[in-house]
Amino acid sequence: MARLEFNQLLEAGVHFGHLRRKWNPNMAPYIFDEKKGIHIIDLNKTAVKLEEAAAAMKSIARSGKKILFVATKKQAKDIVTEKVKATGMPYVTERWSGGMLTNFGTIRRTIKKMSTIDRMKTDGTFENLSKRERLQVSRQREKMEKNLGSISDLSRLPSALFIVDIVKEHIAVAEARKLNIPTFAMVDTNSDPTKVDFPIPANDDATKSIELILDVMIAAINEGIEERKNDKTAVDEGSEEGAEDTDSEKVVATGDEKIVAAAEETPADEK
């Protein structure tokens, strides 16, 4: 796993925090200094925490589990959509619906309703509706998709959450904590890092900062997915080799049995 250089973090503005008057005292261990009333994040600690988070993220991806990305703020939503979509992981970038985790059964019913509407469009049922009914159903489908994001592919609760700005996404954080779902998050100087399992002290307002941190997380996920594929390939090849060895043993055993049988049938004077 490639490590970020100090200068990369510096150039992306990862070190810029909020105004001193907006700080959260629990962020004190991650604050390096104050300049013109603005707190400066200690990038050495950012690098350490980022590496820890990436290693854990890679492990989850390697196990084949899903990680839900949550970023509804304007600076992050497009970046998350673009980068996370390629990994096949679910994401929410429009609005966090209360109960999305704690009331997952209801969310699943909504997802099934979306699937039903999609099926109506393919089996011809949709065409039998009146123009007004088709318009209502289509609008309903668009609204559900906008609210649920890409979690329509989730058949069960995610194994972890990655969050950009835990102050804005406090409901998502609270639901994950209630269900003991591990949380990864970018925490700015106005955030409480004790509320997440893998806090990454970083500027969560600048697009460059968000993109850089997200790139590391995505790279870790891709590595985990690739290693999982390699593990499966190795297991499959091992199974095939085992089957071939078994077949060879059967052939040898059969040959030995024939030799023994032939020897028993041979008259004593011919031996």
Secondary structure by P-SEA (a helix, b strand, c coil): cccccaaaaaaaccccccccccccccccccccccccccccccaaaaaaaaaaaaaaaaaaaaabbbbbbbbcccccaaaaaaacccccbbbbccccccccccaaaaaaaaaaaaaaaaaaacccccccccaaaaaaaaaaaaaaaaaacccccccccccbbbbcccccaaaaaaaaaaaccbbbbbccccccccccccccccccccaaaaaaaaaaaaaaaaaaaaaaaaaaaaaaaaaaaaaaaaaaaaaaaaaaaaaaaaaaacccccc
